[in-house]
Amino acid sequence: MRKIICAWFYINPFISGGPLMSLLHALLGLLNYRPATGYQLKAAFTQSIHFFWDATLPQIYRTLKQMEGYNWLKVTVEHQDGKPSRKVYHVTDMGKKELQRWLNEPFEMPEHRNAMLIKVFFGNQMDSTQFATRLEELQKHHANLLEMYGKEVIPVIEHYAKVTGAFRDVRYWNLTLNFGRRHAKMVHDWCQAALSSLDRSMQGKRRRPIQEKKSRKR
């Protein structure tokens, strides 16, 4: 399966929700575009949903088995010349109804948990040079994300819309891309402001000993 675009943005540290239910319905959403194997679904996560929700291959297979038990999926076996047969998963009518039920629920409110901000909160207890280095690393990471969103993601969205014929979905894929861009730019700009604030603070500390020496001489 080629790169699948359900949504594109960096994993937001403020986003949370029920991991099992999110995985169940993410798989339903992907399979609602077209049938896929477990490996193809893993590729879809790696290349799209990974930006905000990841899953390992064993987790995907366990969840697919569970969904099959709910009658949300049916499985067909495709025989391949010179290769092992493969299981292909298809969404059933019950699966489509469950996906619609979940999509129509109110949005899950984000839970604010961010380990990075805890470190920032106690930043005065860190070495200032080390703290600045961490901010620079974070800023560079989000600068790279912004570049990737522009160069890699937009062409893939256009390509996958043609492959699936899901042209109406592009508006919503772009909404998630826009969210990711705004979030990455916000963090990038915040890092710059934090570095500037830290630099002013360090300059002030360097000036104080000089001022104290002058006042002693007087």
BALOBA-1460 file (C-alpha; in Angstrom, 3 decimals):
// residues 218
<rec num="1" residu="m" x="0.000" y="0.000" z="0.000"/>
<rec num="2" residu="r" x="1.353" y="3.364" z="-0.951"/>
<rec num="3" residu="k" x="1.575" y="6.163" z="1.555"/>
<rec num="4" residu="i" x="-1.841" y="6.694" z="3.099"/>
<rec num="5" residu="i" x="-2.917" y="10.105" z="4.206"/>
<rec num="6" residu="c" x="-5.626" y="10.138" z="6.822"/>
<rec num="7" residu="a" x="-3.964" y="13.013" z="8.616"/>
<rec num="8" residu="w" x="-0.499" y="14.438" z="8.844"/>
<rec num="9" residu="f" x="1.170" y="16.068" z="11.797"/>
<rec num="10" residu="y" x="3.790" y="15.514" z="14.427"/>
<rec num="11" residu="i" x="2.725" y="13.565" z="17.512"/>
<rec num="12" residu="n" x="1.265" y="16.282" z="19.689"/>
<rec num="13" residu="p" x="2.351" y="15.842" z="23.334"/>
<rec num="14" residu="f" x="-1.002" y="17.248" z="24.485"/>
<rec num="15" residu="i" x="-3.111" y="14.654" z="22.684"/>
<rec num="16" residu="s" x="-4.361" y="11.569" z="24.479"/>
<rec num="17" residu="g" x="-7.276" y="9.214" z="24.461"/>
<rec num="18" residu="g" x="-8.162" y="5.570" z="24.850"/>
<rec num="19" residu="p" x="-5.323" y="3.688" z="23.095"/>
<rec num="20" residu="l" x="-7.353" y="0.578" z="22.325"/>
<rec num="21" residu="m" x="-10.404" y="2.375" z="20.973"/>
<rec num="22" residu="s" x="-8.261" y="4.755" z="18.943"/>
<rec num="23" residu="l" x="-6.396" y="1.853" z="17.334"/>
<rec num="24" residu="l" x="-9.603" y="-0.053" z="16.602"/>
<rec num="25" residu="h" x="-11.161" y="2.902" z="14.853"/>
<rec num="26" residu="a" x="-7.974" y="4.024" z="13.117"/>
<rec num="27" residu="l" x="-7.786" y="0.583" z="11.501"/>
<rec num="28" residu="l" x="-11.465" y="0.782" z="10.538"/>
<rec num="29" residu="g" x="-10.848" y="4.174" z="8.962"/>
<rec num="30" residu="l" x="-7.880" y="2.952" z="6.945"/>
<rec num="31" residu="l" x="-9.663" y="-0.188" z="5.772"/>
<rec num="32" residu="n" x="-12.697" y="1.878" z="4.819"/>
<rec num="33" residu="y" x="-10.541" y="3.377" z="2.049"/>
<rec num="34" residu="r" x="-9.676" y="-0.050" z="0.675"/>
<rec num="35" residu="p" x="-8.851" y="-3.591" z="1.870"/>
<rec num="36" residu="a" x="-5.334" y="-4.217" z="3.138"/>
<rec num="37" residu="t" x="-3.020" y="-6.747" z="4.737"/>
<rec num="38" residu="g" x="-1.555" y="-6.347" z="8.217"/>
<rec num="39" residu="y" x="1.793" y="-5.285" z="6.760"/>
<rec num="40" residu="q" x="0.088" y="-2.712" z="4.557"/>
<rec num="41" residu="l" x="-1.750" y="-1.311" z="7.562"/>
<rec num="42" residu="k" x="1.531" y="-1.047" z="9.464"/>
<rec num="43" residu="a" x="3.017" y="0.840" z="6.502"/>
<rec num="44" residu="a" x="0.008" y="3.162" z="6.612"/>
<rec num="45" residu="f" x="0.657" y="3.923" z="10.276"/>
<rec num="46" residu="t" x="4.369" y="4.484" z="9.666"/>
<rec num="47" residu="q" x="3.762" y="6.881" z="6.796"/>
<rec num="48" residu="s" x="0.774" y="8.851" z="8.054"/>
<rec num="49" residu="i" x="-1.038" y="8.164" z="11.315"/>
<rec num="50" residu="h" x="2.348" y="7.652" z="12.987"/>
<rec num="51" residu="f" x="2.561" y="11.432" z="13.153"/>
<rec num="52" residu="f" x="-0.051" y="11.407" z="15.876"/>
<rec num="53" residu="w" x="-0.748" y="7.791" z="16.806"/>
<rec num="54" residu="d" x="1.595" y="4.841" z="16.376"/>
<rec num="55" residu="a" x="1.138" y="1.080" z="16.602"/>
<rec num="56" residu="t" x="3.441" y="-1.898" z="16.302"/>
<rec num="57" residu="l" x="2.771" y="-4.786" z="13.917"/>
<rec num="58" residu="p" x="1.903" y="-7.218" z="16.760"/>
<rec num="59" residu="q" x="-0.546" y="-4.648" z="18.186"/>
<rec num="60" residu="i" x="-2.165" y="-4.285" z="14.775"/>
<rec num="61" residu="y" x="-2.574" y="-8.046" z="14.305"/>
<rec num="62" residu="r" x="-3.997" y="-8.516" z="17.820"/>
<rec num="63" residu="t" x="-6.488" y="-5.713" z="17.211"/>
<rec num="64" residu="l" x="-7.470" y="-7.061" z="13.795"/>
<rec num="65" residu="k" x="-8.218" y="-10.431" z="15.406"/>
<rec num="66" residu="q" x="-10.360" y="-8.683" z="17.993"/>
<rec num="67" residu="m" x="-12.192" y="-6.701" z="15.300"/>
<rec num="68" residu="e" x="-12.831" y="-9.896" z="13.382"/>
<rec num="69" residu="g" x="-14.469" y="-11.289" z="16.521"/>
<rec num="70" residu="y" x="-16.739" y="-8.223" z="16.609"/>
<rec num="71" residu="n" x="-17.732" y="-8.956" z="12.978"/>
<rec num="72" residu="w" x="-16.332" y="-5.579" z="11.978"/>
<rec num="73" residu="l" x="-14.005" y="-7.263" z="9.485"/>
<rec num="74" residu="k" x="-13.950" y="-10.216" z="7.165"/>
<rec num="75" residu="v" x="-10.797" y="-11.902" z="5.906"/>
<rec num="76" residu="t" x="-9.987" y="-13.311" z="2.495"/>
<rec num="77" residu="v" x="-6.870" y="-15.308" z="1.639"/>
<rec num="78" residu="e" x="-4.972" y="-14.375" z="-1.512"/>
<rec num="79" residu="h" x="-2.677" y="-17.001" z="-3.006"/>
<rec num="80" residu="q" x="0.505" y="-15.705" z="-4.623"/>
<rec num="81" residu="d" x="2.786" y="-17.527" z="-7.052"/>
<rec num="82" residu="g" x="6.099" y="-18.284" z="-5.398"/>
<rec num="83" residu="k" x="5.110" y="-16.418" z="-2.234"/>
<rec num="84" residu="p" x="3.202" y="-17.280" z="0.941"/>
<rec num="85" residu="s" x="-0.539" y="-16.682" z="0.873"/>
<rec num="86" residu="r" x="-1.645" y="-13.476" z="2.575"/>
<rec num="87" residu="k" x="-4.674" y="-12.403" z="4.566"/>
<rec num="88" residu="v" x="-6.533" y="-9.358" z="3.298"/>
<rec num="89" residu="y" x="-8.873" y="-7.528" z="5.674"/>
<rec num="90" residu="h" x="-12.154" y="-5.964" z="4.523"/>
<rec num="91" residu="v" x="-14.570" y="-3.773" z="6.484"/>
<rec num="92" residu="t" x="-18.045" y="-5.254" z="6.945"/>
<rec num="93" residu="d" x="-21.290" y="-3.297" z="7.136"/>
<rec num="94" residu="m" x="-21.146" y="-3.662" z="10.936"/>
<rec num="95" residu="g" x="-17.628" y="-2.239" z="10.884"/>
<rec num="96" residu="k" x="-18.740" y="0.742" z="8.833"/>
<rec num="97" residu="k" x="-21.618" y="1.403" z="11.231"/>
<rec num="98" residu="e" x="-19.216" y="1.252" z="14.191"/>
<rec num="99" residu="l" x="-16.820" y="3.662" z="12.489"/>
<rec num="100" residu="q" x="-19.662" y="6.128" z="11.885"/>
<rec num="101" residu="r" x="-20.863" y="5.768" z="15.467"/>
<rec num="102" residu="w" x="-17.379" y="6.577" z="16.788"/>
<rec num="103" residu="l" x="-16.804" y="9.462" z="14.361"/>
<rec num="104" residu="n" x="-20.089" y="11.060" z="15.401"/>
<rec num="105" residu="e" x="-19.116" y="11.105" z="19.079"/>
<rec num="106" residu="p" x="-17.820" y="14.433" z="20.507"/>
<rec num="107" residu="f" x="-14.084" y="15.052" z="20.117"/>
<rec num="108" residu="e" x="-11.966" y="13.742" z="22.969"/>
<rec num="109" residu="m" x="-10.625" y="16.701" z="24.915"/>
<rec num="110" residu="p" x="-6.803" y="16.715" z="25.042"/>
<rec num="111" residu="e" x="-5.174" y="15.786" z="28.309"/>
<rec num="112" residu="h" x="-2.317" y="18.147" z="29.145"/>
<rec num="113" residu="r" x="0.708" y="16.023" z="29.941"/>
<rec num="114" residu="n" x="4.057" y="17.126" z="28.628"/>
<rec num="115" residu="a" x="7.319" y="15.860" z="30.162"/>
<rec num="116" residu="m" x="9.308" y="18.443" z="28.197"/>
<rec num="117" residu="l" x="7.471" y="21.312" z="29.883"/>
<rec num="118" residu="i" x="8.131" y="19.796" z="33.306"/>
<rec num="119" residu="k" x="11.848" y="20.023" z="32.526"/>
<rec num="120" residu="v" x="11.371" y="23.618" z="31.390"/>
<rec num="121" residu="f" x="9.499" y="24.397" z="34.599"/>
<rec num="122" residu="f" x="12.533" y="23.246" z="36.603"/>
<rec num="123" residu="g" x="14.988" y="24.743" z="34.116"/>
<rec num="124" residu="n" x="16.617" y="26.979" z="36.729"/>
<rec num="125" residu="q" x="17.962" y="23.815" z="38.368"/>
<rec num="126" residu="m" x="19.739" y="22.840" z="35.127"/>
<rec num="127" residu="d" x="23.004" y="24.068" z="33.743"/>
<rec num="128" residu="s" x="22.048" y="27.041" z="31.541"/>
<rec num="129" residu="t" x="24.264" y="25.916" z="28.634"/>
<rec num="130" residu="q" x="22.711" y="22.445" z="28.723"/>
<rec num="131" residu="f" x="19.233" y="23.957" z="28.858"/>
<rec num="132" residu="a" x="19.966" y="26.112" z="25.801"/>
<rec num="133" residu="t" x="21.270" y="23.052" z="23.936"/>
<rec num="134" residu="r" x="18.017" y="21.197" z="24.587"/>
<rec num="135" residu="l" x="16.002" y="24.151" z="23.313"/>
<rec num="136" residu="e" x="18.108" y="24.304" z="20.150"/>
<rec num="137" residu="e" x="17.576" y="20.577" z="19.560"/>
<rec num="138" residu="l" x="13.833" y="20.982" z="19.957"/>
<rec num="139" residu="q" x="13.787" y="23.968" z="17.626"/>
<rec num="140" residu="k" x="15.770" y="22.103" z="14.964"/>
<rec num="141" residu="h" x="13.434" y="19.122" z="15.175"/>
<rec num="142" residu="h" x="10.395" y="21.283" z="14.486"/>
<rec num="143" residu="a" x="12.191" y="23.178" z="11.732"/>
<rec num="144" residu="n" x="12.802" y="19.806" z="10.053"/>
<rec num="145" residu="l" x="9.135" y="18.921" z="10.500"/>
<rec num="146" residu="l" x="8.036" y="22.143" z="8.825"/>
<rec num="147" residu="e" x="10.309" y="21.427" z="5.876"/>
<rec num="148" residu="m" x="9.072" y="17.847" z="5.589"/>
<rec num="149" residu="y" x="5.416" y="18.886" z="5.684"/>
<rec num="150" residu="g" x="5.992" y="21.162" z="2.704"/>
<rec num="151" residu="k" x="8.254" y="18.957" z="0.579"/>
<rec num="152" residu="e" x="6.996" y="15.434" z="1.275"/>
<rec num="153" residu="v" x="3.465" y="15.446" z="2.605"/>
<rec num="154" residu="i" x="1.636" y="17.651" z="0.119"/>
<rec num="155" residu="p" x="2.731" y="15.623" z="-2.957"/>
<rec num="156" residu="v" x="1.732" y="12.387" z="-1.210"/>
<rec num="157" residu="i" x="-1.713" y="13.768" z="-0.370"/>
<rec num="158" residu="e" x="-2.218" y="14.608" z="-4.037"/>
<rec num="159" residu="h" x="-0.970" y="11.194" z="-5.138"/>
<rec num="160" residu="y" x="-3.106" y="9.207" z="-2.724"/>
<rec num="161" residu="a" x="-6.232" y="11.149" z="-3.613"/>
<rec num="162" residu="k" x="-5.730" y="9.975" z="-7.206"/>
<rec num="163" residu="v" x="-5.011" y="6.371" z="-6.147"/>
<rec num="164" residu="t" x="-8.088" y="6.037" z="-3.923"/>
<rec num="165" residu="g" x="-10.400" y="8.502" z="-5.634"/>
<rec num="166" residu="a" x="-11.015" y="10.032" z="-2.196"/>
<rec num="167" residu="f" x="-10.856" y="13.602" z="-3.476"/>
<rec num="168" residu="r" x="-13.404" y="14.852" z="-0.944"/>
<rec num="169" residu="d" x="-11.184" y="13.609" z="1.881"/>
<rec num="170" residu="v" x="-8.324" y="15.881" z="0.803"/>
<rec num="171" residu="r" x="-9.931" y="18.845" z="2.585"/>
<rec num="172" residu="y" x="-9.770" y="16.960" z="5.882"/>
<rec num="173" residu="w" x="-6.279" y="15.602" z="5.288"/>
<rec num="174" residu="n" x="-5.186" y="19.188" z="4.700"/>
<rec num="175" residu="l" x="-6.884" y="20.302" z="7.914"/>
<rec num="176" residu="t" x="-4.734" y="17.878" z="9.898"/>
<rec num="177" residu="l" x="-1.671" y="18.929" z="7.932"/>
<rec num="178" residu="n" x="-2.447" y="22.557" z="8.757"/>
<rec num="179" residu="f" x="-2.761" y="21.639" z="12.438"/>
<rec num="180" residu="g" x="0.649" y="19.994" z="12.304"/>
<rec num="181" residu="r" x="2.244" y="22.962" z="10.584"/>
<rec num="182" residu="r" x="0.793" y="25.426" z="13.071"/>
<rec num="183" residu="h" x="1.862" y="23.291" z="16.018"/>
<rec num="184" residu="a" x="5.398" y="22.850" z="14.667"/>
<rec num="185" residu="k" x="5.739" y="26.574" z="13.935"/>
<rec num="186" residu="m" x="4.429" y="27.453" z="17.379"/>
<rec num="187" residu="v" x="7.016" y="25.234" z="19.083"/>
<rec num="188" residu="h" x="9.777" y="26.519" z="16.784"/>
<rec num="189" residu="d" x="8.937" y="30.150" z="17.558"/>
<rec num="190" residu="w" x="8.546" y="29.409" z="21.273"/>
<rec num="191" residu="c" x="12.044" y="27.896" z="21.324"/>
<rec num="192" residu="q" x="13.427" y="31.054" z="19.724"/>
<rec num="193" residu="a" x="11.702" y="33.253" z="22.299"/>
<rec num="194" residu="a" x="12.929" y="31.012" z="25.123"/>
<rec num="195" residu="l" x="16.512" y="31.117" z="23.819"/>
<rec num="196" residu="s" x="16.371" y="34.915" z="23.564"/>
<rec num="197" residu="s" x="15.032" y="35.155" z="27.113"/>
<rec num="198" residu="l" x="17.753" y="32.812" z="28.367"/>
<rec num="199" residu="d" x="20.440" y="34.808" z="26.577"/>
<rec num="200" residu="r" x="19.271" y="38.057" z="28.179"/>
<rec num="201" residu="s" x="19.258" y="36.377" z="31.578"/>
<rec num="202" residu="m" x="22.802" y="35.079" z="31.114"/>
<rec num="203" residu="q" x="24.009" y="38.512" z="29.988"/>
<rec num="204" residu="g" x="22.446" y="40.050" z="33.086"/>
<rec num="205" residu="k" x="24.290" y="37.607" z="35.317"/>
<rec num="206" residu="r" x="27.586" y="38.471" z="33.626"/>
<rec num="207" residu="r" x="27.008" y="42.205" z="34.140"/>
<rec num="208" residu="r" x="26.143" y="41.989" z="37.833"/>
<rec num="209" residu="p" x="29.652" y="41.014" z="39.084"/>
<rec num="210" residu="i" x="31.177" y="43.929" z="37.124"/>
<rec num="211" residu="q" x="28.691" y="46.383" z="38.610"/>
<rec num="212" residu="e" x="29.345" y="45.009" z="42.098"/>
<rec num="213" residu="k" x="33.130" y="45.485" z="41.674"/>
<rec num="214" residu="k" x="32.643" y="49.117" z="40.598"/>
<rec num="215" residu="s" x="30.420" y="49.893" z="43.587"/>
<rec num="216" residu="r" x="33.000" y="48.384" z="45.969"/>
<rec num="217" residu="k" x="35.740" y="50.609" z="44.553"/>
<rec num="218" residu="r" x="33.627" y="53.669" z="45.238"/>
